Amino acid sequence: MNAIDRTPADLLRSALAADPARPLVTFYDDATGERVELSVATFANWVAKTANLLQGELSAEPGDRVALLLPAHWQTAVWLLACSSVGVVADLAGDPGAADVVVSGPDTLEAARACSGERIALALRPLGGRFPQAPAGFADYAVEVPGQGDRFAPYAPVDPEAAALVVAGAEFTGAEVVERAGGADAVRFGLTGPGARLLSGLGYDTWDGVSAGLYAPLAVGGSVVLCRHLELAAEGVVAKRVEDERVTAVRRA
């Protein structure tokens, strides 16, 4: 984290400038056996494409609210940084009826229909695969995002003091996210600085979950091993994963 980093999108830009090839997000799903590793450069490319989709195709503007009805997943992390890049409010598990845009996983499509604005659906299949058939009333993210531009520039500068994130009913500005994640949270989670690698089995439904699962490792120049359905992992799997992935800190509860 540099002194000039005031938003999560700033943190990603600094990470990209420092070492684009290093791992940033390694994702496991212990229900499916999926493992995906994204370098800083690959993750940033997904973020740029998603931000272009938000701004250009969905006409999202700073201050708009995007309800993210998504689990802890690497694609959710992409959406969080894309929202920060555009300047819209990422509302995790937010009310779709009060949102300008809703982004839904396959299990929350009915609830997502309450959004009168744009609706995006994620299949959450391995390697970012698409739905066999897009759900009625939704655009399939995996179909829409590949054709978006690899570079992103916001139409208007993002205000770090504007609302950026809502999680568990609490609202945070971009500056607050950066300050909390790179300060007290980094210490609390045992992140010692660049190269720190945190394994998180927490959901994205609490501040601790989203900070441990994305923001704090990003803020210190580290990386996250994000585990979904960790409760399904066989005995000994976590210990082996910690060793194999060179994990330096663990957050499970």
SULRA-V448898 format. One record per residue. N is the residue number from 0. RES is the residue in one small letter. PSI is psi in degrees with one decimal (* if undefined). BURIAL is # if it has 9 or more other C-alpha atoms within 8 Angstrom, else .. D_LAST is the distance of its C-alpha to the last C-alpha in Angstrom with 1 decimal. Layout:
n = (N & N)
res = (RES & RES)
psi = (PSI & PSI)
burial = (BURIAL & BURIAL)
d_last = (D_LAST & D_LAST)
This chain:
n = (0 & 1 & 2 & 3 & 4 & 5 & 6 & 7 & 8 & 9 & 10 & 11 & 12 & 13 & 14 & 15 & 16 & 17 & 18 & 19 & 20 & 21 & 22 & 23 & 24 & 25 & 26 & 27 & 28 & 29 & 30 & 31 & 32 & 33 & 34 & 35 & 36 & 37 & 38 & 39 & 40 & 41 & 42 & 43 & 44 & 45 & 46 & 47 & 48 & 49 & 50 & 51 & 52 & 53 & 54 & 55 & 56 & 57 & 58 & 59 & 60 & 61 & 62 & 63 & 64 & 65 & 66 & 67 & 68 & 69 & 70 & 71 & 72 & 73 & 74 & 75 & 76 & 77 & 78 & 79 & 80 & 81 & 82 & 83 & 84 & 85 & 86 & 87 & 88 & 89 & 90 & 91 & 92 & 93 & 94 & 95 & 96 & 97 & 98 & 99 & 100 & 101 & 102 & 103 & 104 & 105 & 106 & 107 & 108 & 109 & 110 & 111 & 112 & 113 & 114 & 115 & 116 & 117 & 118 & 119 & 120 & 121 & 122 & 123 & 124 & 125 & 126 & 127 & 128 & 129 & 130 & 131 & 132 & 133 & 134 & 135 & 136 & 137 & 138 & 139 & 140 & 141 & 142 & 143 & 144 & 145 & 146 & 147 & 148 & 149 & 150 & 151 & 152 & 153 & 154 & 155 & 156 & 157 & 158 & 159 & 160 & 161 & 162 & 163 & 164 & 165 & 166 & 167 & 168 & 169 & 170 & 171 & 172 & 173 & 174 & 175 & 176 & 177 & 178 & 179 & 180 & 181 & 182 & 183 & 184 & 185 & 186 & 187 & 188 & 189 & 190 & 191 & 192 & 193 & 194 & 195 & 196 & 197 & 198 & 199 & 200 & 201 & 202 & 203 & 204 & 205 & 206 & 207 & 208 & 209 & 210 & 211 & 212 & 213 & 214 & 215 & 216 & 217 & 218 & 219 & 220 & 221 & 222 & 223 & 224 & 225 & 226 & 227 & 228 & 229 & 230 & 231 & 232 & 233 & 234 & 235 & 236 & 237 & 238 & 239 & 240 & 241 & 242 & 243 & 244 & 245 & 246 & 247 & 248 & 249 & 250 & 251 & 252)
res = (m & n & a & i & d & r & t & p & a & d & l & l & r & s & a & l & a & a & d & p & a & r & p & l & v & t & f & y & d & d & a & t & g & e & r & v & e & l & s & v & a & t & f & a & n & w & v & a & k & t & a & n & l & l & q & g & e & l & s & a & e & p & g & d & r & v & a & l & l & l & p & a & h & w & q & t & a & v & w & l & l & a & c & s & s & v & g & v & v & a & d & l & a & g & d & p & g & a & a & d & v & v & v & s & g & p & d & t & l & e & a & a & r & a & c & s & g & e & r & i & a & l & a & l & r & p & l & g & g & r & f & p & q & a & p & a & g & f & a & d & y & a & v & e & v & p & g & q & g & d & r & f & a & p & y & a & p & v & d & p & e & a & a & a & l & v & v & a & g & a & e & f & t & g & a & e & v & v & e & r & a & g & g & a & d & a & v & r & f & g & l & t & g & p & g & a & r & l & l & s & g & l & g & y & d & t & w & d & g & v & s & a & g & l & y & a & p & l & a & v & g & g & s & v & v & l & c & r & h & l & e & l & a & a & e & g & v & v & a & k & r & v & e & d & e & r & v & t & a & v & r & r & a)
psi = (127.8 & 160.7 & -24.1 & -3.6 & 115.1 & -11.5 & 161.2 & -34.7 & -35.0 & -41.3 & -41.4 & -39.9 & -40.5 & -40.2 & -39.4 & -38.8 & -32.7 & -47.4 & 85.8 & -20.0 & -15.3 & 152.9 & 143.9 & -50.2 & 121.2 & 121.8 & 132.1 & 140.6 & 109.6 & 1.5 & -26.0 & -14.8 & 6.9 & 141.0 & 128.4 & 133.3 & 128.3 & 125.1 & 169.8 & -44.6 & -43.6 & -43.9 & -45.3 & -33.0 & -42.7 & -40.4 & -44.8 & -45.0 & -41.8 & -38.7 & -39.5 & -37.6 & -45.7 & -51.0 & -44.7 & -44.9 & -36.5 & -4.3 & 32.9 & 139.6 & 158.0 & 133.9 & -20.6 & 156.7 & 127.8 & 112.1 & 120.6 & 99.5 & 71.0 & 150.4 & -179.9 & 112.4 & 153.8 & -32.0 & -29.2 & -42.3 & -40.4 & -46.5 & -38.2 & -43.8 & -31.5 & -41.5 & -42.9 & -36.6 & -37.7 & -31.5 & 15.3 & 163.2 & 121.5 & 112.8 & 98.3 & 123.9 & 29.4 & 168.2 & 111.9 & -26.2 & -19.0 & 7.5 & 153.3 & -30.0 & 142.7 & 138.9 & 117.1 & 144.5 & 178.5 & -19.7 & -5.2 & 20.7 & -39.3 & -44.9 & -36.7 & -21.9 & -12.8 & -15.4 & 126.3 & -4.8 & -150.8 & 144.7 & 128.1 & 137.1 & 138.1 & 127.7 & -23.5 & 35.5 & 160.0 & 141.1 & 23.8 & 29.8 & 158.0 & 168.7 & 147.2 & -36.1 & 128.5 & 137.2 & 141.7 & 131.2 & 3.2 & 148.0 & 138.6 & 116.6 & -42.4 & -20.2 & -39.1 & -33.8 & -31.9 & -33.8 & -1.9 & 160.5 & 151.0 & -7.9 & 145.9 & 138.6 & 124.7 & 147.6 & -31.8 & 146.4 & 142.6 & 127.9 & 114.9 & -16.8 & 0.7 & 156.6 & 136.6 & -28.9 & 136.9 & 124.8 & 131.7 & 35.2 & -5.8 & 137.3 & 138.5 & 142.7 & 166.6 & -40.9 & -38.0 & -40.1 & -48.4 & -45.0 & -46.6 & -45.0 & -44.0 & -7.7 & -99.8 & -38.7 & -42.1 & -40.7 & -46.2 & -35.3 & -4.8 & 29.2 & 113.4 & -6.3 & -162.6 & 135.4 & -12.9 & 143.2 & 112.2 & 124.7 & 122.3 & 127.6 & 12.5 & 152.4 & 172.8 & 24.3 & 3.9 & 162.1 & -46.2 & -39.1 & -45.3 & -29.8 & -48.9 & -35.5 & 0.8 & -64.7 & -44.7 & -47.3 & -39.6 & -40.3 & -29.9 & 3.5 & 24.3 & -153.8 & 166.3 & 138.9 & 100.2 & 119.7 & 118.4 & 143.0 & 37.6 & -26.0 & -16.3 & -7.7 & 139.2 & 160.1 & 133.6 & -13.1 & -43.4 & -44.7 & -41.7 & -38.5 & -40.5 & -42.9 & -48.4 & -37.9 & 2.8 & 46.1 & 138.1 & -14.0 & 149.6 & 137.8 & 107.9 & -22.8 & *)
burial = (# & . & . & . & # & # & # & # & # & # & # & # & . & # & # & # & . & . & . & # & . & . & # & # & # & # & # & # & # & # & . & . & . & # & . & . & # & # & # & # & # & . & # & # & # & # & # & # & # & # & # & # & # & # & # & . & . & # & . & # & # & # & # & # & # & # & # & # & # & # & # & # & # & # & . & # & # & # & # & # & # & # & # & # & # & # & # & # & # & # & # & # & # & # & . & # & . & . & # & # & # & # & # & # & # & # & . & # & # & . & . & # & # & . & # & . & . & # & # & # & # & # & # & # & . & . & . & # & # & # & # & . & . & # & # & . & . & # & # & # & # & # & . & # & # & . & . & # & . & . & . & # & . & # & . & . & . & # & . & # & . & . & # & # & # & # & # & # & . & . & # & # & # & # & # & . & # & # & . & # & # & # & . & . & # & # & # & . & # & . & # & . & . & . & . & # & # & # & # & # & # & # & # & # & # & # & # & . & # & # & # & # & # & # & # & # & # & # & # & # & # & # & # & # & # & # & # & # & # & # & . & . & # & . & . & . & . & . & . & . & # & # & . & . & . & . & # & # & # & # & # & . & .)
d_last = (25.7 & 29.3 & 30.7 & 32.1 & 28.8 & 28.3 & 26.5 & 23.9 & 27.0 & 28.5 & 25.6 & 26.2 & 29.9 & 29.5 & 27.3 & 30.0 & 32.8 & 31.2 & 30.4 & 30.5 & 30.2 & 26.9 & 23.9 & 21.6 & 19.5 & 19.0 & 17.8 & 17.1 & 17.3 & 16.9 & 18.9 & 21.9 & 21.7 & 22.1 & 21.6 & 22.8 & 23.2 & 24.5 & 26.2 & 26.5 & 29.9 & 29.0 & 26.0 & 28.4 & 31.0 & 28.9 & 28.0 & 31.8 & 32.8 & 30.4 & 31.4 & 35.0 & 34.4 & 32.9 & 35.7 & 38.6 & 38.2 & 36.2 & 37.9 & 34.7 & 35.5 & 33.7 & 32.4 & 32.1 & 28.9 & 27.2 & 24.9 & 22.3 & 21.5 & 19.4 & 16.1 & 14.1 & 17.1 & 19.4 & 22.0 & 19.9 & 19.4 & 23.2 & 23.9 & 21.9 & 24.0 & 27.1 & 26.8 & 26.6 & 29.6 & 31.7 & 30.6 & 29.4 & 26.5 & 23.5 & 22.2 & 19.0 & 19.5 & 22.6 & 25.7 & 27.9 & 30.9 & 30.6 & 29.9 & 32.6 & 30.9 & 28.3 & 26.4 & 25.2 & 23.7 & 25.6 & 23.8 & 24.4 & 28.1 & 29.6 & 27.6 & 28.4 & 32.1 & 32.1 & 32.3 & 35.9 & 35.4 & 34.6 & 32.2 & 30.5 & 28.9 & 26.7 & 27.0 & 23.8 & 25.9 & 25.8 & 27.4 & 27.4 & 30.0 & 31.8 & 32.3 & 35.3 & 36.7 & 35.3 & 34.2 & 37.0 & 36.7 & 34.2 & 34.7 & 32.9 & 30.9 & 31.7 & 35.4 & 35.5 & 33.6 & 35.4 & 38.6 & 37.2 & 38.1 & 36.4 & 36.8 & 35.7 & 37.3 & 36.5 & 39.6 & 38.7 & 36.8 & 33.2 & 32.9 & 29.8 & 30.2 & 30.1 & 27.2 & 25.1 & 21.7 & 20.6 & 17.0 & 16.1 & 19.7 & 19.6 & 22.2 & 22.2 & 25.2 & 25.1 & 25.8 & 22.9 & 20.5 & 22.1 & 22.3 & 18.7 & 17.2 & 19.8 & 19.9 & 17.4 & 14.3 & 15.9 & 16.3 & 12.9 & 11.3 & 14.2 & 16.3 & 19.8 & 21.9 & 23.6 & 22.6 & 19.0 & 16.9 & 13.2 & 11.4 & 8.8 & 7.5 & 6.5 & 9.5 & 12.2 & 12.5 & 11.1 & 12.3 & 9.2 & 8.9 & 12.6 & 13.0 & 10.7 & 12.1 & 15.6 & 17.0 & 16.0 & 16.9 & 20.0 & 20.9 & 21.1 & 23.0 & 20.2 & 18.6 & 15.5 & 14.8 & 13.3 & 12.4 & 13.1 & 13.1 & 11.2 & 11.2 & 14.9 & 15.2 & 17.6 & 17.1 & 17.5 & 16.8 & 13.7 & 15.8 & 18.8 & 17.1 & 16.0 & 19.6 & 21.3 & 19.6 & 20.0 & 16.4 & 16.3 & 12.6 & 9.3 & 6.0 & 3.8 & 0.0)
